[in-house]
Each structure stands twice: as structure tokens, then as C-alpha cells.
């Protein structure tokens, strides 16, 4: 299928379609238009011209496009988690720009897993367990993982440590004078909770379990947890495990605005697009999605082209995005 057909299907220009699919001009279209173009490319089975010509003619001008499956185990839909939705967009743009055919598998069942043997390579997106990795490796040994925390196993992986991001976030809150710091998120051994506890201990602040609000990572649960925190008035600051949860917490703070309690500083992890549209704008730790996607796709294609044989782990840093939702403790 051609760029012209995608442009006609989406009501955009050929030049806009080309820029979106090449990934070279990320600001050339609104996010909704870019999403529409990528969806049309998937539906039509778009292959960049040089690869399409090679397929039709059998000429050696360009290799046949790699077929890549992107597998998400813990989400039935990327719309359930804006961070992974945005990360997937970055991965898809990288793959399309390199002439790959892309297929997304969310919570794959047995039949869907069997199709992985037909792909040239696999990108594992987001948290999964060793059983998931083993199930993929049984069917395809060319894979790369892309997630917040490192995993054991024989695979290439690119990650941004949730534990280190959480520790840096708590360090920042402490630098503002806060010592009564709550946590909203998974309170088990998950990396971000581990980072929260380590930061407290390093600053000789005891971990207080009443300040740990055990939730899933949804906006609704973040709002409910903040409502409880405000009612109990035990904390002056809170680390939310992700931005989606934090945006719910900020909604609760806004609704609480007329009451007497002092403002609560809110910091989180991810830096999703919605974090700059919140009121106040959300202070968060940026997880570099575009760089992670670029490196993951580069590793996968290099392995497919037999460029490396050892298993590589690449860690990228999370960086503080200092905005309006954190305050000096009065």
C-alpha cells in the first residue's frame, strides 16, 4: 500500500503521512492525527517503497521487511495505561521507519502465542514474568524486552529503573523539607516501592505503613487514595507510582481546595503527555520513551542481522521534571 492510499484514508497529505511514518518530524501532526495514520498503516499492511519494490521484483536493492510482533502481557488494551500506549507508539514509529511490518498482541492466548514463530523478532513491552519470557522464547529466540525494571533471562533488554526513579523522587521531596511522605501504588516488592523505602532509610526516616496506600495504577484509585490521605492528614507529600495515578490524586486535591488542610506535594514517575496539562502541572520523573524505543528496536534488528550474539542490558536514566505540584514544606 502507498502513502497516497494512507493519506486518502486519513484525510491528510502525503507529506504528513511520510513524516509521521518516518518518525523524523514528531511535531508535524497532532497526536490524534498521527495515531490515525499509524492505525491506517497497520490496517493496510504498509511497507516503505524500497522494501515494497524489493518484494515485488525480487531485486536485491533492499532486504525484505522484518516482521515484528510487539507483545504486552499485563494489559488487555494499551488504553488502560497511557505510559505504555505512548511507549508503544514510539516503538511502532521506529519499526515502521525501518521498514518493518508490525503486529501488536495484547494479553496473547495460546493460539496468538503460536503465531510468534512466524515473526522474525519480538518486542516484549512492559512487565511480565519468567513464565511469559519462556513462553515467547519457545517460539521465537529473537526478542528484546522494554520495561521499567531489569529482568533475569537470556534476552536483550532496555529499561529505565523504576527503583532508581522512585528513590530520586523521594530525595527531591526530602530536599523540599518533607519527612511525612506517603506512597500510592503497589506496596509489595515492586521496584518503585523498594526505591521509596530505600530513600527513606537512607535519610533515616522510618517507614510508616499507614502512609502506604496500596492501589492499582489507575486514575480512579489514585483519586480515592488521595481522598483517604487528606482525611487522615498524616502526610505533607506523596510519591505516586505512575503519572496516571498521580493525575487522580491531583483531582482529589483540587476538589479539596476550599478546606483547611495544607497543600500536599505530589510527585510521580513517567512524564506522560497528560502530565503537562494537569492543574497544577505534575512534577514527575521522565522515563525517556523515545530513546528506549530507539535502542530496543536497534538491538532487535542488530540481532536479526547477526550483529551481536551476547545478551545486552541497556539502562537509561530517569530525570526530574520540576513543575508545579511540589512545594517547600511550610
HUKAMO-V661377 format. One record per residue. N is the residue number from 1. RES is the residue in one letter. D_FIRST is the distance of its C-alpha to the first C-alpha in Angstrom with 1 decimal. Layout:
BEGIN
N/RES/D_FIRST  N/RES/D_FIRST
END
This chain:
BEGIN
1/X/0.0  2/X/3.8  3/X/7.0  4/X/8.3  5/X/6.6  6/X/7.7  7/X/10.9  8/X/11.6  9/X/11.3  10/X/13.6  11/X/15.8  12/X/15.6  13/X/15.3  14/X/12.7  15/X/15.4  16/X/16.0  17/X/12.5  18/X/12.8  19/X/16.3  20/X/15.7  21/X/13.1  22/X/15.4  23/X/18.4  24/X/20.5  25/X/21.5  26/X/22.3  27/X/24.2  28/X/21.7  29/X/21.0  30/X/23.1  31/X/22.6  32/X/21.6  33/X/18.8  34/X/17.6  35/X/17.7  36/X/15.7  37/X/12.9  38/X/13.0  39/X/13.3  40/X/10.2  41/X/8.3  42/X/10.3  43/X/10.0  44/X/6.3  45/X/6.7  46/X/5.1  47/X/6.8  48/X/8.6  49/X/8.9  50/X/12.2  51/X/11.4  52/X/8.5  53/X/11.2  54/X/13.8  55/X/12.4  56/X/12.1  57/X/15.4  58/X/17.3  59/X/18.6  60/X/20.2  61/X/18.7  62/X/17.1  63/X/17.5  64/X/15.1  65/X/13.8  66/X/16.5  67/X/16.1  68/X/18.2  69/X/19.9  70/X/21.5  71/X/24.7  72/X/27.0  73/X/30.2  74/X/32.4  75/X/30.2  76/X/28.9  77/X/26.7  78/X/25.9  79/X/27.2  80/X/30.6  81/X/30.9  82/X/29.5  83/X/30.1  84/X/27.9  85/X/25.2  86/X/25.3  87/X/25.6  88/X/22.5  89/X/20.5  90/X/21.9  91/X/21.0  92/X/17.4  93/X/17.0  94/X/18.7  95/X/16.6  96/X/13.2  97/X/15.0  98/X/16.1  99/X/12.7  100/X/13.7  101/X/12.2  102/X/14.4  103/X/16.3  104/X/19.3  105/X/22.4  106/X/25.3  107/X/28.7  108/X/27.4  109/X/29.8  110/X/30.8  111/X/27.9  112/X/25.3  113/X/27.2  114/X/27.1  115/X/23.3  116/X/23.9  117/X/25.1  118/X/21.5  119/X/20.3  120/X/21.1  121/X/22.6  122/X/23.6  123/X/24.4  124/X/27.3  125/X/27.4  126/X/30.8  127/X/34.1  128/X/34.5  129/X/37.5  130/X/38.4  131/X/37.8  132/X/34.1  133/X/33.7  134/X/35.5  135/X/33.3  136/X/30.1  137/X/31.9  138/X/32.9  139/X/29.3  140/X/27.8  141/X/29.9  142/X/27.3  143/X/27.4  144/X/28.2  145/X/29.9  146/X/29.5  147/X/32.4  148/X/35.6  149/X/38.1  150/X/38.3  151/X/38.3  152/X/40.2  153/X/38.5  154/X/36.8  155/X/33.5  156/X/32.2  157/X/32.4  158/X/32.1  159/X/34.3  160/X/36.2  161/X/39.6  162/X/40.3  163/X/43.9  164/X/44.3  165/X/42.5  166/X/44.9  167/X/47.9  168/X/47.0  169/X/46.5  170/X/50.0  171/X/51.5  172/X/50.4  173/X/51.9  174/X/55.1  175/X/55.2  176/X/55.3  177/X/58.4  178/X/57.0  179/X/58.5  180/X/57.9  181/X/54.2  182/X/52.5  183/X/49.3  184/X/46.8  185/X/44.5  186/X/44.7  187/X/48.3  188/X/48.1  189/X/47.5  190/X/44.0  191/X/43.6  192/X/43.8  193/X/47.0  194/X/48.4  195/X/47.8  196/X/49.5  197/X/52.5  198/X/52.8  199/X/52.8  200/X/55.6  201/X/57.6  202/X/57.3  203/X/58.7  204/X/61.4  205/X/60.2  206/X/60.7  207/X/57.8  208/X/58.7  209/X/57.0  210/X/57.6  211/X/55.2  212/X/52.4  213/X/50.4  214/X/48.4  215/X/45.1  216/X/41.5  217/X/39.0  218/X/38.3  219/X/39.2  220/X/41.6  221/X/43.5  222/X/43.8  223/X/45.3  224/X/47.7  225/X/48.8  226/X/49.5  227/X/51.6  228/X/53.7  229/X/54.0  230/X/55.2  231/X/57.7  232/X/59.1  233/X/59.2  234/X/59.4  235/X/56.7  236/X/56.1  237/X/52.7  238/X/49.8  239/X/47.0  240/X/44.1  241/X/41.9  242/X/38.6  243/X/37.7  244/X/36.7  245/X/40.3  246/X/41.8  247/X/40.2  248/X/42.0  249/X/45.2  250/X/45.0  251/X/44.7  252/X/47.9  253/X/49.6  254/X/48.7  255/X/50.2  256/X/53.2  257/X/53.7  258/X/57.0  259/X/58.9  260/X/61.2  261/X/59.4  262/X/58.4  263/X/54.7  264/X/52.9  265/X/50.7  266/X/47.2  267/X/45.0  268/X/42.0  269/X/39.2  270/X/35.4  271/X/35.1  272/X/32.3  273/X/31.0  274/X/33.4  275/X/36.4  276/X/36.8  277/X/36.8  278/X/39.7  279/X/43.3  280/X/44.7  281/X/41.8  282/X/41.5  283/X/43.0  284/X/40.8  285/X/40.0  286/X/36.6  287/X/34.4  288/X/32.1  289/X/28.7  290/X/26.5  291/X/28.8  292/X/28.9  293/X/25.2  294/X/24.9  295/X/27.7  296/X/26.6  297/X/23.2  298/X/25.1  299/X/27.5  300/X/25.1  301/X/23.2  302/X/26.6  303/X/27.8  304/X/24.9  305/X/25.7  306/X/29.3  307/X/30.4  308/X/32.9  309/X/34.6  310/X/36.9  311/X/35.8  312/X/35.5  313/X/36.2  314/X/35.3  315/X/37.0  316/X/36.2  317/X/38.8  318/X/38.8  319/X/40.3  320/X/42.4  321/X/41.0  322/X/44.3  323/X/44.1  324/X/46.3  325/X/46.7  326/X/49.3  327/X/52.9  328/X/56.0  329/X/58.3  330/X/61.2
END
